[in-house]
């Protein structure tokens, strides 16, 4: 067979050499007579004669085609062939014109390639795992590209429509994409879970060669991430672990951010699909805003150390964790709920002096401002302003107290050092006023401050928030201790300063302090049932009941001279509190919805109902996702209050009333 091709090659080369000589001899005729009479040039006539009498001769044409296709199949099967001979013969067909090459070789070559690779894929698709199959495909494509260049003088990636590239990749990739992605035990999901970057990158690169390849990977990836996210946010185990809840979400995002960057070439469509999946499942859990705020609160509290280097390292780690938690914040639709919780947690850090770093606090607020605008952080910044103002105010008050002590001399009734933080009502989270009977010496100091403050700021009103304060006490047990306690705990402990107090019942303490039952029970629990048992409870137990009795714990001992007792408070809201918070938040949203409707209608004057819904939603979505039914209800309310009216003859259009 190769002897036939070699003989054909020799005959062609001889004919071509002779034809060139004849063309040179008759060059003048080609330039004059042929051109003037529109005849075929000598060289083209020679090619046509060779084609008609040799390559397209009945006994040659079919045999030539079958020999060429058989040699190519042999090389695909791993046998060695004379590539130069095949290249010379196919180049002969090219020289005879595009039509000859296409009809006599290229079209049959593509048909045989399609049949070959159809059979090849059918054998391997069921026998190989997805990574093995794709590795074989990758190798085959490289071999085929080199083969067509070396044997046929063709570029693998050249040409549109029916080309060797389209034939090979359609048969090996496009026809089996969905099966490869869904393959049990080795498909895309398994590769993602095992983070097999190299295999994923190969899949992405190969699928990108064919139409809809990326879309199939993208759809499966989005479904998988969505399911993984739902498993986290809907897990009953995670509902009681807000810090672990947020950490799991952060780790999930880090994992798929890395995969998209390394395996999927950082393709923006994949990043967008990932973000859309996160936005979907994070908002399935109504407590996500609270949990994200708690995670940030945990990092901002940090842990203080006497070693400066240790604190710096801790701050650096905390800053990284805060930036990652803020990524979760970006996916929230109810950003106003997050603001509510963040404000509560920030107030506790500021008032309890539990913030690790003011610089870090301000950096977080700046990040939130960049995300949501000035209005979102105005109250948070106001809280810091109050703290700075209170510092200056306390310096002046201490000077005032000193002057009073000097003036009163030994008869001075001022026996406590009072530090007051004055908070602007609109900035700080609304706190229920806790009822409490302060000891006389504390009440006296509070009265002095109130007179001092109102002399400087007429027309203002002060309301004492005893539940938000703390006190430093000096106590004598086996030795002298300095104890920092919440204000309510201080009120209870001061009842036992007199040795004659002896044993006090729950009812006695309640009557003396005038505290609400829930507040009193939590306070006594912190003093008698927690780590530092300054009081003895009878009978023993972790819960406080109305029949319990309490006494001074003269046997108390602790290796630390200075320590702090925190109030017993739940880390997160109970379900009832969550429902109450959500109801309150829905009420707070109504004026914002009204304002957005009026703004839009004032600008447009007249508007269709659906367009108004879209515009109002667009204005409010940076803070929360309004319910269309609520918007409709607020529109009805504005019509009743004569801000809007329905257009005459068209109930679906609204007009703004100036």
Secondary structure, DSSP 4 states (H G I P E B T S, - for coil): -HHHHHHHHHHHHHHHHHHHHHHHHTHHHIIIIIHHTTPPPHHHHHHHHHIIIIITSHHHHHHHHHHHHHHHHHHHTT----HHHHHHHHHHHHHT-HHHHIIIIIHHHHHHHHHHHHHHHHHHHHHS-HHHHHHHHHHHHHHHHHHHHHHH---TT--SSS-HHHHHHHHHTGGGHHHHHH-TTTSHHHHHHTT-HHHHHHHHHHHTTSTTHHHHHHHHHHHHHHHHHHHHHT-TTGGG-HHHHHHHHHHHHHHHHHHHHHTSTT-HHHHHHHHHHHHHHHTTSTTHHHHHHHHHHHHHH----SSHHHHHHHHHHHHHHHHHHHHHHHT-S-HHHHHHHHHHHHHHHHHTT--S-HHHHHHHHHHHHHHH-HHHHHHHHHHHHHHHHHHHHHHHHHHHHHHHHHHHGGG----S--------TTTSPP-PPPP----HHHHHHHHHHHHHHHHHSTT------GGG-EEEEEEESSSEEEEEEEHHHHHHHGGGSSGGG--EEHHHHHHHH---HHHHHHHHHHHHTSSS--EEEES--SS--TT-EEEE-TT---S-SEEEE-----SS--HHHHHHHHHHHHHHHHHHHHHHHHHHHHHHSEEEHHHHHHHHHHHHTTT----HHHHHHHHHHHHHTTSEEEETTEEEEEEE--
